[in-house]
Amino acid sequence: IADRQEGISVCGWILISLSFFLVLITFPISIWACIKVIREYERAVVFRLGRILSKKAKGPGLILILPCTDTFIKVDLRTVTCNIPPQEILTKDAVTTRVDGVVYYKIHSAVSAVANVTDVHSATFLLAQTTLRNVLGTQSLAQLLAGREEIAHSIQAILDSATEQWGIKVARVEIKDVRIPVAMQRAMAAEAEAAREARAKIVAAEGEMNASKALKQASMVLAESPAGLQLRYLQTLTNVAAENNSTIVFPLPIDILESFGQKNRGG
């Protein structure tokens, strides 16, 4: 609609001329009805006899309009926050979830926002709700919980493409919260606990295996050096004596134990 360029009819030019003549004969009183102030973050789409005056919106600053033939609509160009309420979504793996989000967008073409859609903010809000349900319905629960950022980028691309003709630029989409049923939460917690227990058993088994290998290597070293066993024995006594406890240790020479073991083997 904003791209159409059609000439004004003869009756239109007569009305414009009469309006301009009326402004002249009532000057300077009429100047207050002709001057409009547009803020820095606003733009004005001017209609003359029902037609958009130009392809580009006017402002900011002072603009002039004809009181009888011109009307204008102000458009706010600041970023708008669109809060999407919780949506009931059935995921790809048949899990019911409630997901809410937020969309940040702004108008980059005031003429398109006025001429191409009835209510640009309501249309963007409803489209964001529908797109959120459609995109999340194609994802499993695991993908939804783990890939929020990728899903948000996908929703942003879809919204940005669909709202381009409305003069809307989608800046950011965020998924705020994902709520799942209580029974599903318990099942997921039990699954996570079982997985952690399994990993703990695997780690403990690997530790036992590494410890047995280390003990084997230590026994081989001590077997090659009998004096090393005596030093290890003395070091153990030192560690026990350093602690503040009531342990009583009676040191026994290792040679006696070795001779005792040889006699037993000989008997």
N, C-alpha and C positions, 0 to 999 in steps of 0.2 A: 504494500500500500504506500509506503514511504517513497518508493522509487518512481511512482507515476508522475508524469509531467503533462498536465492538461491545462490549456489556456482558460482564462476567466471569460465568461460570456459578457455580452454587452450590458445586460442588467447588473451583473456583478460590478463592472467598471462604473456604472452610474451610482450604485450604492457606495462604492469606495470614494467616489468624487464628492458625493453629498456628505459623507462622514468627514472627509478632509476639510470641506467647506465649513461644516459645523464647528470643527476644532478651531479654525481660523477666526470665525466671528465671535467665539466665546473665549478667545485667548486673552489673558493668561490663566483664567480659571480652569480651562479644560486641560492645561498642561499636567495638572495633578492626576487626571484620569489616564493620561497617555504614558506617563513615566512609571516604570516598574523597576524594582531593585531585586536583582538575583544574587544570592549569596555565592561564595567561592565554591562550595561543594554542591551547588545546584545548577541545573540547566533548564531553560524554558523552551517548550515546543509550542510555537505560535501557529494558530489556525486563522486563516482569513477566508471568510465565507465558507467555512467547513473544510477548507483545504490547507494542508501543511504549507507554511510560507516558504520554507527552504529545507533542503536535505539535512542541514546542520542545525542543531539546537543553538539557541542564543544564550549568552551569558558567559561568565559572571559579570556583574556590574549593572549599569543602567541600560534598559531597553525601551524602545518606543513602540506603542501599539495604537491602533485606531479604536476608540471606545465602542463604536457601534458595529463594526465589522470583524474585529479581531478578538479572539480568545486565546488563552495560553494555559498550559499545564506545566507545573513545576515537577522536575524529576530529581530525586536525591541520588547522587553518585557515590555516596559513602558505602563502605562494606556493610552488608547485612548479615546477621547471624540467624540462621534458620535451624531451630531445634526440632529434630525429628523425634516424636514420642515413641515409646517402646512398641515394636511391631512383632506380632506373632508370626514366626517363621518356621516352616518345616524344612529341615536341612536335607541334603542328599541322602544321608543314611537314616532318614525317618526319625529324627529327634526334634522335638518341639522346643524352640528357644524364643526368648524375648530380647530383641536387640534394639538399642536406640543409638542415635548419632547426632551429629551437628554438621551443617553445611555453611561455608562462608562464601559469599558471592557479592558481586557489585555490578551495577549497570554501566556499560561502556558506550552504549549508543542510546541516547535518550529518545531519539525519533523512533527507532525500532521498538523500544519498550512501550511506547505509547500507541503506535500505529499497528503493531503486529499481534498484540495480545490484549485481552480485556483487562486482566489483573495480573501483572507480571509476577508479583510476589506470591500470590496464591497459586499460580500455575507452577512456579518453581518449587514451592513447598510440596504440592501433590506429586509432582514428578520425582522429587527426591525420595518420598515415601515409597512410591512404586518401584523405582530403580533399586532401592535398598532391599526390598523383598525379593525382587527378581534375581539380583546378583547373589544374595546369600542363599537363596533356594537351590543354587547349583553347586554349593560347597558342602562338604562334610563337616561334622562337628570339629574334628581334629584340625582341618584346614581353617575353619573359622576362628578357632582359638589361637592357632599358631601364626596365621598369615593376615592379621588385621591390616597391616600397612599396605600390603599388595592389594587386598580387597578394596581399601579406601581409595587407592589410586585408580583402580578399575572403575569404581563408581564415579569418581571425579571426571574421568575421561568421557564416560557415557553422558553425564549431565552437561558437561561443557559442550559436547557436540550437539545435544538436543536443544540447548538454550541459546545457541549462537544466533539463530534468526530472531530471537527475542531481545537481542542486545545485552545478554547476560554473560558475564565471565565468572566461572566457578573457580575460586582461588584455592579452596581446601575442603576436604571431607575427612571427618574423623568418626570412628566407631567408638562410642563412649563405654558401653557396658554390654556384656553378653550374660544373660541369665538362663540357667538350665534348671530342669526339675530337681527337687530334692533327692528323689530316688536315683536319678542319674548322677548327681554329685556323690552320693554314697558309693555307687558302683565304681565311679572313676577313682575315688579315694582308696577303695579296696584294691583296685587294680594297681594303682601307683604304689601302695604299701607292699603288695606281693612282689612287684618288680624290684623295689628297693631291697627286700629281704633276699631275693634271688641274687642280686648283685653283691650283697654283703656276704653271702655264703661263698660265692665265687672268689671274692677277694680274700676271705679267710682261708679257703683251700689253697689259693696261690701262695699265701703267706706261710702256711704249714709246709708246702713243698719247698719253698725257698729256704726255710729254716732247716729242714732235714738235709738239704744239699749242703748248707753251711756247716752243720754239725758233722756231716760225713767228711768234709774237707778238713775240719779242725781235728777230728780223730786221726786222720791220716798224718797230719803234721805232728801231733803229739806222739804217735807211734814211731815216727822217724827220730824224734828227739826226746828221750826219757827225761832229761833235765827240764824240758819245757813243762812237763806235767807237775814237777816239783814247784816250779815258779808260779804256775797257775794256782796251785794249792796254797802257797804263801800269800798270793794276791787276794784270794778269797778270804783268808783269815784276816788280812788287813782291812778289807771292806766290812767284815762283820764286826771287828773291833771298833771301827770308826762310828758305828751307829750307837745311839743312846738307848740301849735295851738291856734286858736281863738275861741275854743268851750267854751260856757258859760253854766254851769250846775247849775240848781236850785235844791238843795236837798229837797226832800219831804219825810217826815217820812212815813215809811211803815204802821204804825198803822193807819194813816189817811185813806190810801187807803183801808185797811181792813175794817175799820168802814164804809167807804163809800160803799164798796161792800155789807156789811151786810144790810145797810139801803135799798139799791136797791132791794135786795132779799126779805126783809120784805115788801117793798111797792108792 
